[in-house]
Amino acid sequence: MKRWGTLNLAVATLALVLGACGSAPPLRYYTLVPPVGGDATVSPTAQPFQFELLPVTVPAQVDQPQMVVREGGQGVAVLQGQRWIAPLGDEVRGALAADLARDFRAQDVTGLPNQGKATVRIKLDIRRFDSVPGSYAYIDAAWSVRPPKGGDPLACTSRFSETVGAGYDALVQGHQQAIKRLAGQIGVVAGAMASGQAAHCPEG
């Protein structure tokens, strides 16, 4: 009898575990990298350039596989069902590089042999990456661009807040739009430097 009782307990435990697994919501993965062939907004005065983009840093609070969202003034939630397809720093870097390539016809030569062309070096640190579903997506960034021939880099800061609708898709799209606007500011500076013109940080 003891043997059958132990067996029944094991079967019941297994059923509970399988039931819990079956009821778990499916994971959904997101990316900040825009699709190929997205809408380009190339300015008539945009200067094509080559660039090296250093690894992007993000705040430790949001450097998680899961999406982290704010709740109220002090609370945050780590969403187990909504995850980034790659580390968040890599996602931001990939999105920025893609936006620069599309909107400025720039070429990312990071890690490639130098072919003698003028190449600027871009460094980006994300200081805040706030996500509030149904409200806004906010990015606070410090970035710099180093001239092709060396010298002191131009260091700038940018802040973007995008109003978003309900749902996590809208939240990710808000961050994509914020990074696109950031790429627009960085691209103007990088293009000017690559062509030997004076460059200034964007106003505002």
LORO-149364 format. One record per residue (C-alpha): z, y, x; residue in three letters. Coordinates in nm, 4 decimals, always signed. Layout:
residues N
Z Y X ala $
...
end
This chain:
residues 204
+0.0000 +0.0000 +0.0000 met $
+0.0802 +0.2344 +0.2830 lys $
-0.2650 +0.1741 +0.4302 arg $
-0.4372 +0.2569 +0.1008 trp $
-0.2236 +0.5700 +0.0604 gly $
-0.3218 +0.6913 +0.4083 thr $
-0.6883 +0.6199 +0.3337 leu $
-0.6751 +0.8063 +0.0030 asn $
-0.5119 +1.1045 +0.1748 leu $
-0.7862 +1.1102 +0.4383 ala $
-1.0574 +1.0956 +0.1714 val $
-0.8938 +1.3783 -0.0245 ala $
-0.8649 +1.5931 +0.2885 thr $
-1.2306 +1.5341 +0.3749 leu $
-1.3329 +1.6286 +0.0200 ala $
-1.1390 +1.9540 +0.0468 leu $
-1.3011 +2.0390 +0.3808 val $
-1.6512 +1.9632 +0.2509 leu $
-1.5802 +2.1618 -0.0629 gly $
-1.4676 +2.4613 +0.1390 ala $
-1.7811 +2.4414 +0.3540 cys $
-2.0014 +2.4162 +0.0488 gly $
-1.8487 +2.7226 -0.1118 ser $
-1.8802 +2.9460 +0.1960 ala $
-2.1409 +3.2198 +0.1490 pro $
-2.4527 +3.1843 +0.3652 pro $
-2.4742 +3.3918 +0.6820 leu $
-2.7240 +3.6754 +0.6856 arg $
-2.8528 +3.8225 +1.0094 tyr $
-2.9728 +4.1793 +1.0653 tyr $
-3.1656 +4.3625 +1.3352 thr $
-3.1975 +4.7291 +1.4233 leu $
-3.5357 +4.6763 +1.5904 val $
-3.8107 +4.8165 +1.3647 pro $
-4.1037 +4.5945 +1.2655 pro $
-4.4227 +4.6126 +1.4676 val $
-4.6715 +4.8530 +1.3140 gly $
-4.4090 +5.0631 +1.1383 gly $
-4.4782 +5.4223 +1.0463 asp $
-4.5407 +5.6253 +1.3601 ala $
-4.4620 +5.9951 +1.3777 thr $
-4.6352 +6.0906 +1.7008 val $
-4.6185 +6.4638 +1.7600 ser $
-4.9441 +6.6322 +1.8719 pro $
-4.7509 +6.7706 +2.1698 thr $
-4.5834 +6.4398 +2.2619 ala $
-4.6228 +6.3464 +2.6281 gln $
-4.6722 +5.9716 +2.6996 pro $
-4.4471 +5.8451 +2.9778 phe $
-4.3025 +5.5398 +3.1492 gln $
-3.9319 +5.4773 +3.1281 phe $
-3.6522 +5.2549 +3.2467 glu $
-3.3789 +5.2095 +2.9879 leu $
-3.0414 +5.1016 +3.1200 leu $
-2.8171 +4.8665 +2.9176 pro $
-2.6692 +5.0493 +2.6189 val $
-2.2932 +5.0613 +2.5691 thr $
-2.1297 +5.0620 +2.2254 val $
-1.7653 +5.1100 +2.1191 pro $
-1.5469 +4.8010 +2.1557 ala $
-1.4434 +4.8294 +1.7902 gln $
-1.7954 +4.7457 +1.6695 val $
-1.9106 +4.5307 +1.9609 asp $
-1.8854 +4.2159 +1.7513 gln $
-2.1343 +3.9564 +1.6249 pro $
-2.0218 +4.0492 +1.2744 gln $
-2.1018 +4.3803 +1.1086 met $
-1.7948 +4.6067 +1.1100 val $
-1.7606 +4.8608 +0.8294 val $
-1.5078 +5.1326 +0.7578 arg $
-1.2824 +5.1143 +0.4542 glu $
-1.1042 +5.4354 +0.3618 gly $
-0.9558 +5.6601 +0.6277 gly $
-0.7997 +5.3981 +0.8552 gln $
-0.9181 +5.0543 +0.7459 gly $
-1.2071 +4.8457 +0.8729 val $
-1.3536 +4.5158 +0.7607 ala $
-1.5239 +4.2549 +0.9788 val $
-1.7914 +4.0998 +0.7584 leu $
-1.8168 +3.7289 +0.8298 gln $
-2.1328 +3.6868 +0.6220 gly $
-2.3284 +3.9798 +0.7718 gln $
-2.4070 +3.9516 +1.1420 arg $
-2.6279 +4.1059 +1.4087 trp $
-2.8965 +3.8769 +1.5441 ile $
-2.8117 +3.9922 +1.9013 ala $
-2.5246 +4.1823 +2.0670 pro $
-2.5080 +4.5302 +1.9169 leu $
-2.5775 +4.7051 +2.2478 gly $
-2.8946 +4.4975 +2.2886 asp $
-2.9938 +4.5763 +1.9303 glu $
-2.9603 +4.9516 +1.9867 val $
-3.1491 +4.9298 +2.3151 arg $
-3.4313 +4.7304 +2.1584 gly $
-3.4587 +4.9724 +1.8675 ala $
-3.4631 +5.2775 +2.0930 leu $
-3.7267 +5.1282 +2.3247 ala $
-3.9448 +5.0316 +2.0280 ala $
-3.9186 +5.3797 +1.8753 asp $
-4.0075 +5.5481 +2.2054 leu $
-4.3075 +5.3178 +2.2513 ala $
-4.4318 +5.3783 +1.8965 arg $
-4.3648 +5.7497 +1.8525 asp $
-4.4446 +5.8676 +2.2074 phe $
-4.6805 +5.5940 +2.3251 arg $
-4.4303 +5.5397 +2.6033 ala $
-4.4078 +5.2245 +2.8111 gln $
-4.0849 +5.0409 +2.8862 asp $
-4.1114 +4.9228 +3.2478 val $
-3.7491 +4.8162 +3.2851 thr $
-3.7303 +4.5338 +3.5390 gly $
-4.0996 +4.5578 +3.6331 leu $
-4.2306 +4.6405 +3.9824 pro $
-4.2927 +5.0104 +4.0404 asn $
-4.6659 +5.0772 +4.0211 gln $
-4.6462 +5.4291 +4.1589 gly $
-4.6462 +5.6006 +3.8199 lys $
-4.3910 +5.8651 +3.7270 ala $
-4.0998 +5.6886 +3.5607 thr $
-3.7953 +5.8470 +3.4017 val $
-3.4630 +5.6673 +3.3743 arg $
-3.2752 +5.6802 +3.0450 ile $
-2.9069 +5.6047 +2.9980 lys $
-2.7458 +5.5834 +2.6531 leu $
-2.3803 +5.5457 +2.5554 asp $
-2.3009 +5.5128 +2.1856 ile $
-1.9597 +5.6734 +2.1374 arg $
-1.9320 +5.6125 +1.7612 arg $
-2.1209 +5.3727 +1.5378 phe $
-1.9723 +5.4127 +1.1906 asp $
-2.0897 +5.2137 +0.8892 ser $
-1.9791 +5.2943 +0.5348 val $
-2.1701 +5.0910 +0.2727 pro $
-2.3035 +5.3050 -0.0107 gly $
-2.2176 +5.6237 +0.1780 ser $
-2.3443 +5.6846 +0.5319 tyr $
-2.4443 +5.5471 +0.8714 ala $
-2.3251 +5.7633 +1.1617 tyr $
-2.4085 +5.7610 +1.5326 ile $
-2.2543 +5.9775 +1.8058 asp $
-2.4424 +5.9337 +2.1336 ala $
-2.4217 +6.0621 +2.4893 ala $
-2.7442 +6.0195 +2.6830 trp $
-2.9180 +6.1331 +2.9977 ser $
-3.2679 +6.1358 +3.1431 val $
-3.3274 +6.1316 +3.5199 arg $
-3.6489 +6.2894 +3.6543 pro $
-3.9146 +6.0613 +3.8073 pro $
-3.8558 +6.1926 +4.1620 lys $
-3.4791 +6.1668 +4.1436 gly $
-3.2347 +6.4519 +4.1311 gly $
-2.9673 +6.5288 +3.8780 asp $
-3.0204 +6.3867 +3.5286 pro $
-3.0148 +6.6062 +3.2212 leu $
-2.7112 +6.4975 +3.0139 ala $
-2.7082 +6.5612 +2.6388 cys $
-2.5260 +6.4568 +2.3221 thr $
-2.6582 +6.3837 +1.9734 ser $
-2.4959 +6.3120 +1.6378 arg $
-2.6736 +6.1788 +1.3310 phe $
-2.5428 +6.0948 +0.9862 ser $
-2.7746 +5.9203 +0.7411 glu $
-2.6939 +5.8920 +0.3710 thr $
-2.7363 +5.5316 +0.2538 val $
-2.7451 +5.3550 -0.0800 gly $
-2.5573 +5.0467 -0.1888 ala $
-2.5912 +4.7213 +0.0028 gly $
-2.6039 +4.6182 +0.3653 tyr $
-2.9832 +4.6405 +0.3901 asp $
-2.9591 +5.0123 +0.3152 ala $
-2.6809 +5.0498 +0.5725 leu $
-2.8905 +4.8897 +0.8473 val $
-3.1898 +5.1050 +0.7479 gln $
-2.9663 +5.4105 +0.7822 gly $
-2.8777 +5.3151 +1.1389 his $
-3.2446 +5.2476 +1.2126 gln $
-3.3295 +5.5974 +1.0922 gln $
-3.0511 +5.7495 +1.3026 ala $
-3.1808 +5.5709 +1.6133 ile $
-3.5334 +5.6851 +1.5331 lys $
-3.4144 +6.0468 +1.5234 arg $
-3.2277 +5.9914 +1.8512 leu $
-3.5441 +5.8506 +2.0080 ala $
-3.7261 +6.1642 +1.8954 gly $
-3.4867 +6.3852 +2.0899 gln $
-3.4821 +6.1638 +2.3989 ile $
-3.8602 +6.1277 +2.3947 gly $
-3.9204 +6.5024 +2.3999 val $
-3.6983 +6.5407 +2.7072 val $
-3.8406 +6.2340 +2.8823 ala $
-4.2012 +6.3387 +2.8184 gly $
-4.1390 +6.6865 +2.9553 ala $
-3.9734 +6.5518 +3.2693 met $
-4.2481 +6.2956 +3.3295 ala $
-4.5105 +6.5699 +3.3161 ser $
-4.3152 +6.7995 +3.5487 gly $
-4.2171 +7.0506 +3.2808 gln $
-3.8777 +7.2072 +3.2232 ala $
-3.6589 +7.0050 +2.9895 ala $
-3.3640 +7.1158 +2.7786 his $
-3.1144 +6.9381 +2.5574 cys $
-3.1948 +6.9606 +2.1849 pro $
-3.0070 +7.2205 +1.9868 glu $
-2.7564 +7.1218 +1.7212 gly $
end
